[in-house]
Amino acid sequence: MKSEEDSSKDSVTVSMDPTELRTQIELQLSEVDMLQSMFPDPRELVIDDPSILCDLRDFAEGRTHMLPPHLDCVINLDVEKGQLSMSINLPHQYPAVQPTVFVRSQTLSREAQHCLNQDLLTYLKTIQEGDLCIGPVVTWLQENGGSFFEDYSETENTNETSAETKDVKFARLWIYSHHIYSKVKRKDILDLSREFDLTGFCLPGKPGIICVEGLAQNTADWWHKVRSWNWQKILCKKSEEATIPADQDLSTLRRFSHFEELGSENNIRVKNGGFHVNMGDVLRYLEDHECGYVFKDYFGISGRPT
């Protein structure tokens, strides 16, 4: 069976000199070693694909010239008053370039979570360019994360009431990615979609396809976050909008009842380790949700179920 690692080793184009790139990856690995000593419990530091560490070390030490996939991981932190989960994506050029970091919590209000990530981004900008920053970010969260677990219910309710009066647009976005393999990204896509009350689906593999639908502002915020992650290629193929009549519920405009990741449980046949799907099954799924027309927007052909 073809592993996720094997499936995801696409050619990577980087502008950095190979010697300098090896230096950056050596620095990444030193930081990971430090993090593993700080978080020995595998439930605290969760690496998307641990075998990538060996591949990165082989590359850094010159045993291979094949550039491995970049590193994705999650750090689960206990802070005062709650728990935080920090998703981390390290580009190959990190620490010469900034990593992608996003923090969430099941018990943190949406407003507080937004403020936390904004403050974290501001803090990241204070770290000198080229310095390792995951360790300092962990320390910052341990010292400041607890302060965001406050009662934001009144503010959140006010914002929701304001959104109901101002945001009268419904939107459906059709996203195309070169590939979606990373377990961390797939979980983050699911979590973000639920956080923004969006329905739709994510089809992992190559190519990767995502559909999200809901309030226009929510879809815009979701897309702003997702496209900021480290992707080989991702774009919005099609955007649909409609005005929500005052006497009509948002749910009547949705084509999907919830957000899910597609696979064999949706009668979509998969092969090659689960990352290549029968496109006829995908078309059938789209047609079952009155969205068969979008198949041509993605692939340039009308297609037919098989």
Stockholm file with secondary structure:
# STOCKHOLM 1.0

chainA/1-306         MKSEEDSSKDSVTVSMDPTELRTQIELQLSEVDMLQSMFPDPRELVIDDPSILCDLRDFAEGRTHMLPPHLDCVINLDVEKGQLSMSINLPHQYPAVQPTVFVRSQTLSREAQHCLNQDLLTYLKTIQEGDLCIGPVVTWLQENGGSFFEDYSETENTNETSAETKDVKFARLWIYSHHIYSKVKRKDILDLSREFDLTGFCLPGKPGIICVEGLAQNTADWWHKVRSWNWQKILCKKSEEATIPADQDLSTLRRFSHFEELGSENNIRVKNGGFHVNMGDVLRYLEDHECGYVFKDYFGISGRPT
#=GR chainA/1-306 SS CCCHHHHTCCCCCCCSCHHHHHHHHHHHHHHHHHHHHHCCSTTTEEESCTHHHHHHHHHHTTSCCSCCCCEEEEEEEEETTEEEEEEEEECTTTTSSCCEEEEECTTSCHHHHHHHHHHHHHHHHHSCTTSCCHHHHHHHHHHHGGGGCSCCHHHHHHHHHHHHHHCCEEEEEEEEESCBCCHHHHHHHHHHHHHTTCEEEEECBSSEEEEEEEEHHHHHHHHHHHHTSCCSSEEEEEEEEEECCTTSCGGGGCSCSSEEECSGGGTCCEEGGGTEECHHHHHHHHHHTTCTTHHHHHHSSCCCCC
#=GC SS_cons         CCCHHHHTCCCCCCCSCHHHHHHHHHHHHHHHHHHHHHCCSTTTEEESCTHHHHHHHHHHTTSCCSCCCCEEEEEEEEETTEEEEEEEEECTTTTSSCCEEEEECTTSCHHHHHHHHHHHHHHHHHSCTTSCCHHHHHHHHHHHGGGGCSCCHHHHHHHHHHHHHHCCEEEEEEEEESCBCCHHHHHHHHHHHHHTTCEEEEECBSSEEEEEEEEHHHHHHHHHHHHTSCCSSEEEEEEEEEECCTTSCGGGGCSCSSEEECSGGGTCCEEGGGTEECHHHHHHHHHHTTCTTHHHHHHSSCCCCC
//
